[in-house]
Amino acid sequence: MALHVHPDIQSLSPYVPGKPIEELQRELGLARVIKLASNENPLGPSPKALAALAGGAQTLHRYPDGGAYQLRQALADRWKVTSDHIILGNGSDEIIGLLARTFLSPGDEAVMADQTFVIYKMEVVAAHGTPVVVPLTAWTHDLEAMARAVTPKTKLLFLCNPNNPTGTMVPAEAVDRLMARIPSDVIVVFDEAYVEYVRDPHFPDSLAYVKQGRHAIVLRTFSKIYGLAGLRIGYGVTTPAINNFLNRVRPPFNANSLAQRAALAALGDDEHVARSRAVNAAGMEQVGAGLRALGLSPIPSEANFIYVDVKRDGRKVFDALLREGIIVRHIEGTMVRVTIGQPDENAAFLNALKKTLSSAGQP
Ligand SMILES: *Cc1c(COP(=O)(O)O)cnc(C)c1O
């Protein structure tokens, strides 16, 4: 029996998520597994979010508020826009898919970096658009080259800032030049999943472009610093005109009721955010110094992970670390991405890596 599948879909491979802790425990019979693979918050969820969740169980027989009135209003207040600028997603991942389905016709192009969040390419291809991939320079988005890659067919331009997996950031000035150069009908997608971790004061104010009425959307998420990855909730801040069309494609109950409650509480938990930032900043120093002590050169990161060339087959290093109960991410070739954890987790990772690199010998 033939299975008729669109060639674009046939060309896709399934997304490979970070290995779940329970899976590794089952496979290797390990008592303790440390997951530093998916840029999750090592402190766990915001305690205020957990408290809010408890109250949400009684109404699980009801559909969620499809318009998410309270959460969208709170986000609008936070970012000083009206709530018609806010769209929620089942994770910001979903909004990437909505953008592709809403704005790409077959043959339309979406410009993105070659090493960036893999979901962009997947959603663009699934929507029958054409990804136009521009190499990074010095592990950073090359905005000049991205501007040159824009053609009359370009509908979307993805800028992941800080970039996953490299951790690098493009500064305000470079983004200003990009915005001045590209046609105003291109929708610029600022994916800022890690913005709360950024320390560099030159980080761009991307919301300003939305407020000026440029075709732009700023994607944020509750999955990273807010510690709610398992609930699946993210959001976009965009113009009411763009939002109006996204809302025609958005599944009406895409943000579930527990996620809405928890996100609202987490948004007000400045203390958890501050603590998470501080733990990350300290961990960044610890892991950075530890990697340098092993003779490696980690790429300076503005996020909650470090991208590093382990100078040998990264897949083998990944596998050896698994046997030590540490889950990182092998990205490609000799490149490995590790999430910053709590101090003892970082130390365990550095110890295991030291052991792995010395037993693997010199490159
Ligand atoms: C983690 C991440 C997201 C957020 O994904 P969710 O679907 O909100 O969990 C978005 N973009 C990038 C670059 C990420 O790394």
The ligand as an SDF file (V2000), in Angstrom:
LIG
                    3D

 15 15  0  0  0  0  0  0  0  0999 V2000
   14.4060   26.4570   24.1740 C   0  0  0  0  0  0  0  0  0  0  0  0
   14.2330   27.3650   23.0230 C   0  0  0  0  0  0  0  0  0  0  0  0
   12.9820   27.8680   22.6660 C   0  0  0  0  0  0  0  0  0  0  0  0
   11.7910   27.6300   23.5190 C   0  0  0  0  0  0  0  0  0  0  0  0
   11.1280   26.5440   23.2620 O   0  0  0  0  0  0  0  0  0  0  0  0
    9.7300   26.2760   23.9610 P   0  0  0  0  0  0  0  0  0  0  0  0
    8.9460   25.7090   22.8410 O   0  0  0  0  0  0  0  0  0  0  0  0
    9.1620   27.5830   24.4240 O   0  0  0  0  0  0  0  0  0  0  0  0
   10.0000   25.3300   25.0550 O   0  0  0  0  0  0  0  0  0  0  0  0
   12.8820   28.7070   21.5890 C   0  0  0  0  0  0  0  0  0  0  0  0
   13.9510   29.0620   20.8980 N   0  0  0  0  0  0  0  0  0  0  0  0
   15.1710   28.6440   21.2260 C   0  0  0  0  0  0  0  0  0  0  0  0
   16.3330   29.1250   20.4700 C   0  0  0  0  0  0  0  0  0  0  0  0
   15.3490   27.7680   22.2820 C   0  0  0  0  0  0  0  0  0  0  0  0
   16.5670   27.3300   22.5840 O   0  0  0  0  0  0  0  0  0  0  0  0
  1  2  1  0
  2  3  1  0
  2 14  2  0
  3  4  1  0
  3 10  2  0
  4  5  1  0
  5  6  1  0
  6  7  2  0
  6  8  1  0
  6  9  1  0
 10 11  1  0
 11 12  2  0
 12 13  1  0
 12 14  1  0
 14 15  1  0
M  END
$$$$
